[in-house]
Amino acid sequence: MRNSNLFILLLLVCSTTFGQTMEDILNETCEQAVTRANKDAETGTLKSITYGLVIDPNFSLEYSKFREVYLISKYQIDSYEAGCVIIGNEECYADQMQLLIDEKYGENFFEEVEPEIRELYELFNSLSQNEIEDIIDFDYTYGYGRIDERADFKEGWEKLYEELHEKIDFSKLSFEPYEYDRIGIRVIVDRKGNIEKCEVVSMDFPEDIGALIEKTLTEIGNWKPATLYGYSVKSDNMLSFPLSMI
């Protein structure tokens, strides 16, 4: 099978929504990407996407996490860096999202809000539980991507693979024309550890087998929710399964 390094990279930088595959992203026009941005914005969350290598001599991982979480909690802006690789017409998507942010909050929004974020960050560790809950939305509807401890299957990955094999006879299934050695699965796990959404996102993966895996993973459940600042949160997770294990 083909080496999956490039494939995993593409998965990581792709900002798909549920029901959308890598193939959809690669084939869409700039106009379609703009339409997708408008539709995504209607759900209530805007996205600020930065491409390229960002060099900040004062970079702090903890501050970066706090900034990202705060922007989502207070302003419903999902802000993240997407690396140096631009897939399809994702730049059209990012530009439209930025335009929508400018329209809602003003063109200088990020410069103006930065002092506010830094001030709260300096105070954050001394805040009470109630004060923290006033700042951070731990019930964020769409699931956090930046967390402290990721969502995980409670009994470990080996047990998860075992349960998949108990429910699905993979020996009778054909994965052709799929050529990669891993499959990407996007999973939304809620605050109680339930799988809210599950979708195989790998390009060219057989749809019928993908639907079967999605249904079975959801039925198995039994996940430990992700945590953020000591709280359980809904999380948006990209899993990479070795095809040899299934």
N, C-alpha and C positions, 0 to 999 in steps of 0.2 A: 504493500500500500504506500501511497505517497506520504512523504514526511509532512507532518502537520504544523511545523513551526509558523510558516506564513499564514496558514489557515487560522491558527489561534490568534495571531496578531490582528487579522482582519476582524475576528469576532470581538476582540477587546475594543477596537476603535469604532465599531459600528454602533450607532445610536438608534437601533430599530425599535419600533413599538410592537406590541403583541399582535400577531397575525401577519407580520411582515418579515420576509426572509432577506438574506444577503443578496439573493438574486434580484429581489425587488429593488433594493437600494442601488445595485450596480446598473440596472436597466432604466431607472427613472430619469426623466428629463429635469432640467432646472425648474421648469414651471411646476412639475409634479412635486418636486422637493419643497417648493414654496407652499404649495397647497397642503402638503403633509405637515409643515411647520404650523400653518394656521389652524389645522385640525387638532394638532397636539396641544397648542396653546389654549384651545377651547376647553380642554380638560381641567385647566386651572393652574398648570405649571409651565413656566417659560424656561428656556434653556440658554445659558451663556456658554458657548463653546469656543475654546481657544486652541488654535492649531500652531504647530511649530515648537521649537525649543525655547522654553521660557527660563531665563537665567536671572535669579534673584539672590544676591549675596546675603540677604537677610531672611532667606526662606526658613520657615519653621513648619514641620509636618503637623504639629499639634494645632498651630494657628490656622494652617490651611484647612484642616478638618473642621475646626470650629467655624471658620468663615463660610465654608460650603454648607454646613448644617444650618447655620443662622440664616443665610440667604434663603434657603428653602423654607425654614420655619416662619420667618416674618414676611418675606416678600414673594414666596412661591417661585423662586428662581433657582433652578438646578444649574450650578456653575461648575464646569470641569474642563480639564485639559485633555484633548483627544489625540495628542502626539503629532507626528510629522506626516503621517499618511492620510490623505484625504480620499475617501471612498466615493466613487461616482460623483454625484452632484451634492454631496453633503455640505459643501461650502455655501451653496445656495440656501440650504436649510438653515445653516448657522447665521447667515446674513439676514434672513427674514426674521429669525428669532431675535436677533439684536435690534432690528427695526421695531419689533413689537415691544421689546423692553424699553427702548427709547420713547416710544409713544406713550407708554404707561407711566414711566418713572422719570423721564427726562434724559437727554443725551449724556449728561455728566453724572448719572446716577452712581456708578461704581466709585468714582472719585469722591463724591459727596458722602457716601455711606461708609467709606473706609474708616474714618475716625470713630464713628459709632461702634463699628465692629471691634476695633482695637481696644476701645475703652471697656466694653463688656468682657472681652477676652481677659483683660488684666484683672477684672473682678471675679471672673467665673469660678475659680477654685475656692473662693471664700463665700460663695452664695449658699443659701439654704436650699433644701430640696424643693420647696414651693417656689422659690425664686428661679431655680433652674427650669422648672416646669413651665414658668411664665415665659421663658426665653426660647426653649427648645420644644418643638411640637413632636412629642414622642408617639403621637397617633397619626403621623404623616401618611396620607392616604396611599401614595404611590410607591412607597418603599424606599428606604435609604440605600445608596450604593456605598457610601463611606461609613463604615461602622468600626467598632473596636474588636468585637469577636463575631465572626461570621456565623450564619445559620448552618446547622450541620445535622446529619442524621444521628439520632441519639445513640444507636447501637453500632455505629461505625460503618465505613464504606463497604467492607467485606460482607457484612450482614445485609446491607442494602442490595448489593449485587446478588447475594444468595436469594433474597426474597423476590427480586425481579425474575430470576430463573425459575423459582417455584411457580410463578404466575404466568410466565411467558416461555414457550418452547422455542428458543431462538434457533435451534438446529434445523427447524423446518422453514425458516425465513431466509430470504435472499436480500442482501444489502446492495446488490448491483443497481445502478452504475456507480454507487458511492465509492470513492477512491482513497479517502483519508483514513488514518488509523485512530481517530478520536471523533466524538460527536459533541457538539455544543448544545447545552440545554439551559434555557433561561427559566428561573424559578422565583416566584414571589412567595416568601414565607411570612405569615402574619405574626403578630405579637404572641400568639398562643402556640405557635409551632405548626400550624396547619398550612398546607400548600394551597395558596389562593389561586395562583395561575402557574401553568407549566407548559413550556413550548420548546420543541426541538427546533433550533435555529440554523442548523448546518445546511449549507447549500447542497442540493442534489440528494439529500437523504430521503429514502422512500417515505412518502407521506403516510401510507397505511401503517408502517412500522412505527413511525414517529408518533402518530396518534395513539397507538397502543402503549408505547412507553410513557407518554404524557398521562394517559388515563391511569395506568398502573402505579406510577410514582405518586400521583395525587391520592389514590386509594390507600396506598401503604402508609402515607403520612409519617407520624412519629418523629418530627423534627424538633430540634432545639432552636428557639428563635435567636436571631442576632441580638447583640447588645450594643448600646451606645451610651457612654457616660454612666454605666451601671444600670441602665433601663433596658427592658426588652423592647425591640422595635420591629416593625415590618421592614423587610429587606428585599432588595432586588439583586438576585444572585445569578452569575453566569458560571455554570458547571461545565467541566470538560471530562467526559467519560472515555476511558480507553475502550475501543471497540472490542479488543481481545477479552475484556471482562464480561461482555454481554453476548 
